[in-house]
Amino acid sequence: MANQAVFVRSLLVPIGGGNLLMPTAVVAEVAPWQAAQAVSTTQPEWLAGVISWRGQRVPLLDLPQLLGLPAEMDSRGARTVVLYGLESPQTMPFYAFHASDVPRTVNIAPETLSNPTEEQKQGVIFRVKLTANESTWLPDLTYFENLLRKSQNIFLIET
């Protein structure tokens, strides 16, 4: 029996002049860009606010601010990426962030990811090369969710 290649269907999400690579299984939806509603005058800088998605209030991370990337000012082409909450789905089933453009689907084989280097950014686990000319960050979703969980009392308050 021939060896079958193993691929992970993933999204390459443009953000802050770079890309995040995440499996499609963690993405609930790539939706049209939506402005966040501030939830508090004391909300952390990395929390853009909340959005309304399918009748739910979903916290929206400001990933460029959180990861120390250039701020994205132009919302043309931008999308809202809604992720499944994996750490505490009962209390935080979804959270979101803005992508600077439409994410693209890629099939990733383990051997495709070469030269993993630890990244010094909080919220990023590794930087990997996809091709000779293209590298991407692997986000630390647990880190994002832990930040949100610690600040959950802020965005659960109805405004």
N, C-alpha and C positions, 0 to 999 in steps of 0.2 A: 504494500500500500504506500503510495507516494505521500511525502510530508506535505501537509497543507500549511500554507503561509497563514500566520496569525496577524490580524490587523485590528487596531482599535479605531473605530470611527470617531473622529475628533473635530473640534472647531478651532480654527485659528482666528482669534478675536483681536482686531486692531485696537490698541489703546496707547495713548501717550507716546507716539512715535515708535512703538514696538508692537509685539504680539504676545498674547497669552494663548497657551495650548491647553484645551480641556476636553475630556471625553464628552461626547454628545449625551451620554447617559445622565450627566449632572445638570444638563440644560433643560429647563422646563419649556422655555420659549424665547425666541428672538423676536421682539416686538418693536413696533415703531417707537422712535424716541419720545420720551415723555418727561416733562419737567417735574422735578421733585418738589414736594410741599415741605417746607421747614416744619419741624415738630417742636422746637424749643430754641430759646435764645442761648441756651447753654449746651446745645448738642455738640458733640465732638466734630472737629474739622473734617474728619474722614467720613462722616455721615452726611450725605447730601440732603437727606430727609426721607420721606416716604412717597411712594406712588400708589395709585389705585390700579390693581391688576386683577381682572376677573372677580371683582367685588371684594377684594381683600386689600388691606394696607400692607404693603411690602416695603421693608427698609431698602434704601438705595445707597450703596457705598460710593464714595468719591475715590475710585481706585487711583487715578493719577496723583491725587493728594496723598493718599495712603502709601503709595509705592514711591513717592518722590519723583514722579514723571512730569513732563511738561503738561500744563493745563490745556484742555481742549476747548476752544471757544466756539468753533463752528459746528452747529448741530445738523447741517445738511448732510444727509447720508448716514448720520449717527443712528444707532439702535439702542434699545434697552434690552439687556440680556438678563433674563430671569433664571435663577438657579434654584435647584432643590436644596433645602436645608438638610444636610446629612447627619449632623451631630445631634440635633434635638428637633426632629421633624414634628413632634407634638406641639411644641411651643413656638417654633419658627420654621414653618414648612417651606418658605421661600424667601429669597433675598435677591437683590438685583444690582447691576452696575451699568454704566453707559459704555458702549463700544463706539469708537470714532468713525467706524464705517461698517458695512455689512460683513459679518464673519463669513469665512469660507470653510467648507467641509473638506477635510483631508483624512485619508486612511493612513494610519501610522503603524508601521511594523517596528518591533523593538530595535532591530538593527538600523532603522532609519535615524534614530536619535543617537547622535554621536557627540563625543567630547562633553559629557555633562560637567558643568562647573558650578560649584556652590555659589549662589548669588548672595551678595551682602545686603540685599533689600529685605526688610521684614515683609512677609506676605508672598515671597517667591522662594521656592525650594531650590530649583536649578535653572540654569540657562543651558539650552541644548541647541546643537546645530541640526537643522532639518535638511539643508542642502549646503553646498559650498558657499553660497551667498546669503543664506537665510538662517537666522537663529530665532529662538523664541524662549519665553519664560514659562516654566511650569508653576502655576500659582499654588499657594498653600491655603486651600479652602478651609481647613480646620482653623487656621489663624484668623481668617475673615469671620468665620462663624463665632469663634470665641470672643472677638471684639464686639460683635453684635449682641451676643448673649449677655455680656457684661453691661451693655448699655440698653438692654431691652426695655427697661422701665421708661426710657425717654420716648421711644417710638410707638409704644403701645398706648400711650395716652392719647385720647381722642382730642383733636384740635378743632 
